[in-house]
Amino acid sequence: MKGKFPIERFAGMRTPFYYYDTELLRATLQAINDETRKHEGFCVHYAVKANANPKVLRYIREAGLGADCVSGGEIEAAIRAGFPHDKIVFAGVGKSDWEIELGLKHDIFCFNVESIPELEVINELAGANEKIARVAFRINPDVGAHTHANITTGLAENKFGIAMNDMESVIEHASQMKNVKFVGLHFHIGSQILDMGDFQALCNRINELQNQLENHHITIENINVGGGLGVDYQHPNRMPIPDFKAYFETYAKHLKRRPGQTIHFELGRAVVAQCGSLIARTLYIKEGAHKKFAILDAGMTDLIRPALYQAFHKIENISSEEPMQAYDVVGPICESSDVFAKQTDLNTAHRGDIMAIRSAGAYGEIMASGYNCRQLPKGYVSEDFL
Ligand SMILES: *Cc1c(COP(=O)(O)O)cnc(C)c1O
């Protein structure tokens, strides 16, 4: 089974480009809203870093999600897309002064603070601007996730967050400051997580920390559990919408919530990965000594995940129904790592055939670069082809 594409509309178009199936994006957002509604105080922020295409952001904002930003540029993109300022959170281990000032200017909901030096700078800049900055502390929960080593973030060895042992003194420190207000705790253990046990482990850790803080008479208004829910890259057609029911139920069941507490989620990949495909043309079929290569006009500059994380993306030859054959699918960039897939089965390919590299809506277009002086790929939504 292949995905559905308006292939006849692709005929005259310059490739490569990203194609976003907005029907699927809408259905995904609907599923998120349906599931969160079942649980009191659940609130989802979209992690803008996964995909900041303005058209994609607009659908997400229209569905009522907030925005989780990790840079000043993302705050600007979120504001431009119409996200309300009080639904924007700002995380990141190295926030520049101008970025903090931008967050203060827009009176964003919360800064997720990752160190004491950062807290001091936020307090100072908020003071200079006569503002009170709401802050949450990102705590490193030392919880591993069963995912790629480059995308675990919640282990003690990672650069992210404040150590659990320092948590109380940091909160104490903040309470002495005039221009910050402590509003909660923040966590994020990694990405592409499919084992609900990992999220359960995070819940258990948060429960411990919450008890510990309550012993010191510290109450937590907001708990932000981060994102990280994964998608099925192997079967984008079988499982186009991630299992949000199981995901939110894991938190509802295992996190010991206090009355009136808000639980924030920061989902990126699970919202946008499956609705996006990178559309490329086959330039040449090259018969190597031992195998066939399909050489595309898209490369690692357009979609870097295979080269960067050895990520798997399903590839479909949407121009052909001819018998399957194995190909190494590669790009034109002058790097040996510019390979999308090795010995993958495709319908027999010819020059000019259109290939869809699936599940590319997250960490795809946004990570594109101009290496080799290549143009950045454009992004289109289904409505652009009506
Ligand atoms: C990247 C990131 C997310 C989103 O992760 P996904 O795996 O795309 O859901 C959420 N929160 C923080 C702090 C992040 O850095």
The ligand as an SDF file (V2000), in Angstrom:
LIG
                    3D

 15 15  0  0  0  0  0  0  0  0999 V2000
   12.5240   18.5310   21.0370 C   0  0  0  0  0  0  0  0  0  0  0  0
   11.7620   18.8450   22.2160 C   0  0  0  0  0  0  0  0  0  0  0  0
   10.4140   18.4820   22.2870 C   0  0  0  0  0  0  0  0  0  0  0  0
    9.6960   17.7430   21.1970 C   0  0  0  0  0  0  0  0  0  0  0  0
   10.1650   16.4540   21.0150 O   0  0  0  0  0  0  0  0  0  0  0  0
    9.4020   15.4370   20.0420 P   0  0  0  0  0  0  0  0  0  0  0  0
   10.1910   14.1990   20.1530 O   0  0  0  0  0  0  0  0  0  0  0  0
    9.4340   16.0080   18.6760 O   0  0  0  0  0  0  0  0  0  0  0  0
    8.0090   15.2820   20.5620 O   0  0  0  0  0  0  0  0  0  0  0  0
    9.7170   18.8310   23.4330 C   0  0  0  0  0  0  0  0  0  0  0  0
   10.3140   19.5000   24.4500 N   0  0  0  0  0  0  0  0  0  0  0  0
   11.6010   19.8570   24.4080 C   0  0  0  0  0  0  0  0  0  0  0  0
   12.1830   20.6020   25.5440 C   0  0  0  0  0  0  0  0  0  0  0  0
   12.3710   19.5450   23.3000 C   0  0  0  0  0  0  0  0  0  0  0  0
   13.6550   19.8970   23.2740 O   0  0  0  0  0  0  0  0  0  0  0  0
  1  2  1  0
  2  3  1  0
  2 14  2  0
  3  4  1  0
  3 10  2  0
  4  5  1  0
  5  6  1  0
  6  7  2  0
  6  8  1  0
  6  9  1  0
 10 11  1  0
 11 12  2  0
 12 13  1  0
 12 14  1  0
 14 15  1  0
M  END
$$$$
